[in-house]
Amino acid sequence: QAFASSSPGWEDNLLLADSTPVECARSRETVKRGGSSSLDDALANAADYGYCASHSRYFWGFRLDGLFAPDGTPIALQITSPKGGERDIALGLLAGAGRDRTVTVIGDKGYAGRDFEAAAHDLGATIMRPRRKDEDQAGRPHLAPIRQRVESIFWTLKDILALAACVTLNHQLGRRSRALVDYIA
C-alpha cells in the first residue's frame, strides 16, 4: 500500500473490480497426488475447489480479488477461497480501501444485485457493469474496452505472484532465489 499510495492512480475516483482464479490444479488426480512436504500440507489445507464462470471450468486453488485504478495501481487485493461470494468480498475491499470520497466501480456481470449496489452506495461507491440478459439495455454503457484493461492488469499481477511464489519456494528448499528453470514446463 505504501508503494501504491505514491502512484498517480491511487487518487483516481474510477476503480476497476474483478476476481480471477489462482489455480493450483484442475484435476482431482493432481490434487490427490500432492507431495509429502509441509508446504504441500499447508496448501492442501488452504486451497479449495471453485468454479470459474468466465472459463466454464472447475479448479482447485484460490481466487484473487482486487480493486485497481485504470492505470493498474492496486488499491485493495485479497486472496480468498474460490467458494467465497464475489460481491461480499468486493464490499470488504471497498470498505478497507479507505476512500473518503465517492468512487465509481466498474465490474463484470457478477457484481449485480440491488442489495449489493445499495451496500456499495452506503460505502460511497456507484457500481457500473454490463447488463445481464434479464435486464433492460437502457442506461448500461459499453464496457468491453475497460474489461480488456482489467484482464491485462490481472495477467500482469498473476505473473508477479507466480514469481514471488517461486522465489519463496526456492528459499524454503535452500535453492538460489531466482533458480526458476524447474518451474517452467
Secondary structure, DSSP 4 states (H G I P E B T S, - for coil): -TTGGGSGGGG-SEEEEEEEEEEEESSHHHHHH--SSHHHHHHHHH-EEEEETTTTEEEEEEEEEEEE-TTS-EEEEEEE-TTS-HHHHHHHHHHHTT--S-EEEE--GGG--HHHHHHHHHTTEEEE-PPPTTS--TT----HHHHHHHHHHHHHHHHHHHHHHHHHHHHHHT--TT--GGG--
